[in-house]
């Protein structure tokens, strides 16, 4: 950890940044148990309901391109405060609409605003830490993030048992506005004026673009995007696979989903434990190979009668691996971004949310079957493994 920060400030920073970075995904996790109820009330298809997830993810992806350069130019605090005020107001508006088209549009705007949290959390961490300290801090951030997938579906599942789905978006509105206040009162600016980008937004955007095309970055950026795409293959399909396909009650599914969220927490902490013996690159290559193997076993299980315990066990293994891989890929990329941390964070978020947005509707094409989810997990993990190995060969060739 940064020695200039007291232990108390480190804990506060971890909790605040973890909450800030999790708010975009929280907008998805909290309402997942309500999807079947909303599908009935909106009189629409599972694929269109999943498109509301995709719209939010696309917003999260494109919002990074705005928030990242702005943060390199104006600092971290101002974009965060504005972003979460908008997030809160749009969430509140969604509680009062009953059109699937309008829901999808507002979800897109909600994603745009929520993107500021994902960008700034990574950028602030990079402003303050590097090397193994950065790996450990990102692990802590992912641990805090992992708490939200644990508690959000449980809260959402019990809420829709007693109140209508609109209450979920009212809760999201309250969360957004409280975070805006917490950032305004409790987050110091981490990017000194002397280190900010000059020349306007266009210049900051150009610096981000030059970063993306570097051979040291783009394969890893795509790789972390594919890992995230695998995660959202599971997230978007799980409610229909387990509730519709296996007949789980919403509360039971919420508990299963929460247990898998705990798996992400466990996985996020693996890199820090393994760093004593293995480098980040060794870890990411090995864990991607294992993840591709587990997803291949999940595909093979389709040849036998469906068993909820087998599928649940394999999915748990996958989310543990994904938790570790997200920590590793983000750390490797951000540790190389000595300048333009906001831009680097933005392209990570763009890749992750774009891949997640593409994966979500694709896994909905087969309805209650987990076939598409299994195939998508294998494609994402195998593709990420190929990109990491390619980047390693390019790096070796230049040495």
C-alpha positions in Angstrom: 0.0 0.0 0.0 1.0 3.6 -0.4 3.0 4.5 2.7 1.7 8.1 2.7 -1.8 6.8 3.4 -2.9 5.9 6.9 -4.4 2.5 7.6 -7.8 4.2 8.2 -7.6 6.1 4.9 -6.6 2.9 3.0 -9.7 1.1 4.4 -12.0 4.0 3.5 -10.4 4.3 0.0 -10.9 0.6 -0.6 -14.5 0.6 0.5 -15.4 3.7 -1.4 -13.6 2.8 -4.6 -14.9 -0.7 -4.4 -18.5 0.5 -4.1 -18.0 3.1 -6.8 -16.6 0.6 -9.3 -19.4 -1.9 -8.5 -22.3 0.4 -9.0 -22.5 -0.2 -12.8 -22.6 -4.0 -12.4 -24.9 -3.6 -9.3 -27.4 -2.0 -11.7 -27.6 -5.5 -13.3 -27.1 -7.8 -10.3 -29.9 -6.2 -8.3 -32.6 -6.6 -10.8 -31.7 -10.1 -12.2 -34.2 -11.9 -10.0 -36.9 -9.6 -11.3 -36.3 -10.4 -15.0 -39.0 -13.1 -15.3 -41.5 -10.8 -13.5 -40.6 -7.9 -15.7 -40.8 -10.0 -18.8 -44.4 -10.9 -17.9 -45.4 -7.4 -17.1 -43.8 -5.9 -20.2 -45.2 -8.8 -22.3 -42.0 -9.3 -24.1 -39.4 -12.1 -24.9 -36.5 -13.3 -22.8 -34.1 -12.0 -25.5 -35.5 -8.5 -25.3 -35.3 -8.5 -21.5 -31.7 -9.5 -21.8 -31.3 -6.7 -24.3 -31.9 -4.3 -21.3 -28.8 -5.9 -19.8 -27.0 -5.4 -23.1 -28.1 -1.7 -23.3 -26.7 -1.0 -19.9 -23.4 -2.8 -20.8 -23.1 -0.8 -24.0 -23.7 2.4 -22.1 -21.0 1.3 -19.6 -18.6 0.6 -22.5 -19.2 3.9 -24.4 -19.3 5.9 -21.2 -15.7 4.9 -20.5 -14.6 6.7 -23.7 -16.0 9.9 -22.2 -15.1 9.5 -18.6 -11.5 8.3 -19.1 -10.2 11.3 -21.2 -12.2 13.7 -19.1 -10.6 12.4 -15.9 -7.1 12.7 -17.4 -7.9 16.3 -18.2 -10.0 17.5 -15.2 -9.1 15.0 -12.5 -11.1 12.2 -10.9 -13.6 13.8 -8.6 -15.7 16.0 -10.8 -16.6 13.4 -13.4 -17.5 11.0 -10.6 -19.8 13.4 -8.9 -21.6 14.4 -12.1 -21.8 10.8 -13.3 -23.5 9.5 -10.1 -26.0 12.3 -9.9 -27.1 11.4 -13.4 -27.1 7.7 -12.5 -29.4 8.3 -9.5 -31.9 10.5 -11.5 -32.1 8.1 -14.4 -32.6 5.1 -12.1 -35.5 6.9 -10.4 -37.1 7.6 -13.8 -37.0 3.9 -14.6 -39.3 3.2 -11.7 -42.1 5.0 -13.5 -42.1 3.5 -17.0 -43.8 0.5 -18.5 -42.4 0.4 -22.0 -39.7 -2.1 -22.9 -38.3 0.3 -25.5 -38.1 3.2 -23.0 -36.6 0.8 -20.4 -33.8 -0.2 -22.9 -33.1 3.5 -23.7 -32.9 4.5 -20.0 -30.7 1.5 -19.2 -28.3 2.7 -21.8 -28.1 6.2 -20.2 -27.8 4.6 -16.8 -24.8 2.7 -18.1 -23.2 5.8 -19.5 -23.4 7.5 -16.1 -22.3 4.4 -14.2 -19.2 4.1 -16.4 -17.6 6.9 -14.4 -17.3 4.7 -11.4 -15.5 1.9 -13.2 -13.0 4.2 -14.9 -12.2 6.3 -11.8 -11.7 3.4 -9.4 -9.0 1.9 -11.6 -7.5 5.3 -12.4 -7.3 6.4 -8.8 -5.7 3.1 -7.7 -3.1 3.6 -10.5 -2.5 7.2 -9.4 -1.5 5.8 -5.9 0.0 2.4 -6.4 2.2 0.3 -8.8 3.6 -3.2 -9.0 2.6 -5.8 -6.4 0.9 -3.1 -4.3 -1.3 -2.4 -7.3 -2.1 -6.1 -7.7 -3.0 -6.3 -4.0 -5.2 -3.2 -4.2 -7.0 -4.4 -7.2 -7.6 -7.7 -5.4 -9.1 -5.7 -2.5 -11.3 -3.7 -4.9 -12.5 -7.0 -6.5 -13.2 -8.4 -3.1 -15.4 -5.4 -2.3 -17.0 -5.7 -5.7 -17.6 -9.4 -5.1 -19.7 -8.5 -2.0 -22.3 -6.8 -4.2 -23.0 -9.9 -6.4 -23.5 -11.8 -3.1 -25.9 -9.4 -1.5 -27.6 -7.8 -4.6 -29.5 -10.8 -5.9 -30.6 -11.7 -2.4 -31.9 -8.2 -1.8 -33.5 -8.2 -5.3 -35.0 -11.7 -4.8 -36.6 -10.8 -1.4 -37.7 -7.3 -2.7 -39.7 -8.8 -5.6 -41.3 -11.2 -3.1 -42.8 -8.3 -1.2 -42.9 -5.3 -3.6 -43.0 -4.7 -7.3 -39.9 -4.5 -9.5 -40.1 -0.6 -9.5 -38.7 -0.5 -6.0 -35.4 -2.0 -7.2 -34.8 1.1 -9.3 -35.8 3.4 -6.5 -33.1 1.7 -4.4 -30.6 2.2 -7.2 -31.5 5.9 -7.4 -30.8 6.2 -3.7 -27.5 4.4 -4.0 -26.3 6.6 -6.8 -27.1 9.9 -5.0 -25.5 8.7 -1.7 -22.3 7.8 -3.6 -22.2 11.2 -5.3 -22.4 12.8 -1.8 -19.7 10.4 -0.4 -17.3 11.2 -3.2 -17.9 15.0 -2.8 -17.2 14.8 0.9 -14.7 12.0 1.3 -12.5 11.4 -1.8 -9.5 13.7 -2.3 -8.3 14.4 -5.8 -5.5 11.9 -6.7 -4.4 13.4 -10.0 -2.3 16.6 -9.5 -3.0 19.5 -11.9 0.6 19.3 -13.2 0.1 15.7 -14.3 -3.2 16.2 -16.2 -3.6 16.1 -20.0 -3.6 19.5 -21.7 -5.0 20.5 -25.1 -8.7 19.7 -24.4 -10.9 16.6 -24.7 -9.7 15.9 -28.2 -6.1 15.7 -27.1 -7.0 13.3 -24.2 -9.0 11.1 -26.6 -6.1 11.0 -29.0 -3.7 10.0 -26.3 -6.0 7.2 -25.3 -6.2 6.0 -28.9 -2.4 5.9 -29.3 -2.3 3.8 -26.1 -4.7 1.2 -27.5 -2.8 0.5 -30.7 0.5 -0.3 -29.0 1.4 -4.0 -29.3 2.0 -4.2 -25.5 -1.6 -3.2 -24.8 -4.2 -4.3 -27.4 -4.0 -8.1 -27.1 -4.3 -7.8 -23.3 -7.2 -5.3 -23.6 -9.1 -7.7 -25.8 -8.2 -10.6 -23.5 -9.7 -8.9 -20.5 -12.7 -8.1 -22.6 -13.2 -11.7 -23.4 -12.9 -12.8 -19.8 -15.6 -10.3 -18.9 -17.7 -11.6 -21.8 -17.5 -15.0 -20.3 -18.7 -13.6 -17.0 -21.7 -12.0 -18.5 -22.5 -15.1 -20.5 -23.1 -16.7 -17.1 -24.8 -13.6 -15.6 -27.3 -13.0 -18.4 -28.2 -16.7 -18.8 -28.2 -17.8 -15.2 -31.6 -16.5 -14.2 -33.3 -18.4 -17.1 -31.1 -21.5 -16.9 -31.7 -22.1 -13.2 -35.1 -20.6 -12.7 -36.8 -21.7 -15.9 -34.6 -24.7 -16.9 -34.0 -26.3 -13.5 -37.2 -24.9 -11.9 -35.5 -23.0 -9.0 -37.5 -20.5 -6.9 -36.3 -16.9 -7.2 -35.1 -17.0 -3.6 -33.1 -20.2 -4.1 -31.6 -18.8 -7.3 -30.6 -15.6 -5.4 -28.7 -17.7 -2.9 -27.0 -19.7 -5.6 -26.0 -16.6 -7.4 -24.8 -15.1 -4.2 -22.6 -18.1 -3.5 -21.1 -17.8 -6.9 -20.4 -14.1 -6.1 -18.4 -15.4 -3.1 -16.5 -17.5 -5.7 -15.5 -14.2 -7.4 -14.2 -12.9 -4.1 -12.1 -16.0 -3.5 -10.8 -15.9 -7.0 -9.9 -12.2 -6.8 -7.6 -12.9 -3.9 -5.8 -15.8 -5.6 -3.3 -13.6 -7.5 -2.0 -12.0 -4.4 -1.4 -15.4 -2.7 0.3 -16.8 -5.8 2.4 -13.8 -6.5 5.1 -15.0 -4.1 5.9 -17.9 -6.4 4.6 -16.9 -9.9 4.5 -13.7 -11.9 1.3 -12.2 -13.0 1.9 -13.3 -16.6 2.6 -16.9 -15.5 -0.6 -16.9 -13.5 -2.8 -15.5 -16.2 -1.6 -18.0 -18.8 -2.1 -21.0 -16.6 -5.5 -19.9 -15.2 -6.8 -19.2 -18.7 -5.8 -22.7 -19.8 -7.6 -24.1 -16.8 -10.7 -22.0 -17.5 -10.8 -23.1 -21.1 -10.6 -26.7 -19.9 -13.5 -26.3 -17.3 -15.7 -24.7 -20.0 -14.9 -27.6 -22.3 -16.1 -30.0 -19.6 -19.3 -27.9 -19.2 -19.9 -28.3 -22.9 -19.3 -32.0 -22.7 -21.9 -32.3 -19.9 -24.6 -31.4 -22.5 -24.2 -34.9 -23.9 -25.6 -36.3 -20.7 -28.9 -35.7 -18.8 -28.9 -32.3 -17.3 -27.9 -32.2 -13.6 -28.2 -29.0 -11.6 -25.4 -29.9 -9.2 -22.9 -30.7 -11.9 -23.7 -27.5 -13.8 -23.6 -25.5 -10.6 -20.2 -26.9 -9.6 -18.7 -26.2 -12.9 -20.1 -22.7 -13.0 -18.6 -22.1 -9.5 -15.2 -23.2 -10.7 -15.6 -20.8 -13.7 -16.4 -17.7 -11.6 -13.5 -18.4 -9.2 -11.2 -18.4 -12.2 -12.8 -15.4 -13.7 -12.4 -13.4 -10.5 -8.6 -14.2 -10.5 -8.3 -13.4 -14.3 -10.0 -10.0 -14.1 -7.6 -9.0 -11.3 -4.6 -10.2 -13.2 -5.4 -8.8 -16.7 -6.4 -5.4 -15.3 -3.3 -5.2 -13.1 -0.9 -6.1 -16.0 -2.5 -3.5 -18.3 -2.7 -0.7 -15.7 0.8 -1.3 -14.4 2.1 -0.5 -17.9 0.1 2.7 -18.0 2.6 5.1 -16.4 0.6 8.0 -18.0 -3.0 8.4 -19.1 -4.3 6.1 -16.4 -7.8 7.3 -17.0 -7.5 6.5 -20.7 -6.1 3.0 -20.0 -8.9 2.4 -17.5 -11.4 3.5 -20.1 -10.3 1.1 -22.9 -10.3 -1.7 -20.3 -13.9 -0.9 -19.5 -14.8 -0.4 -23.2 -13.4 -3.9 -24.0 -15.0 -5.5 -21.0 -18.5 -4.0 -21.4 -18.5 -4.4 -25.2 -17.8 -8.1 -24.9 -20.3 -8.5 -22.1 -22.9 -6.6 -24.2 -22.3 -8.9 -27.2 -22.4 -12.1 -25.1 -25.6 -11.3 -23.2 -28.2 -11.6 -26.1 -26.3 -14.4 -27.8 -26.7 -16.7 -24.8 -30.4 -15.9 -24.7 -31.0 -17.4 -28.1 -31.4 -20.9 -26.7 -33.9 -20.0 -24.0 -33.6 -22.1 -20.9 -30.7 -24.4 -22.1 -27.2 -23.7 -20.9 -25.7 -24.8 -24.2 -25.0 -21.3 -25.5 -23.6 -20.2 -22.1 -21.2 -23.2 -22.2 -20.1 -22.5 -25.8 -19.6 -18.8 -25.1 -17.5 -19.5 -22.0 -15.2 -21.8 -24.0 -14.9 -19.3 -26.9 -14.1 -16.4 -24.5 -11.5 -18.3 -22.4 -9.8 -20.0 -25.4 -9.7 -16.6 -27.3 -8.3 -14.8 -24.3 -5.6 -17.5 -23.9 -4.6 -17.1 -27.5 -4.3 -13.3 -27.2 -2.2 -13.5 -24.1 0.2 -16.0 -25.7 0.4 -13.9 -28.8 1.2 -10.8 -26.8 3.9 -12.8 -24.9 5.5 -13.9 -28.2 5.5 -10.3 -29.5 7.1 -9.1 -26.4 9.8 -11.9 -26.5 10.5 -11.1 -30.2 11.2 -7.4 -29.4 13.5 -8.3 -26.4 
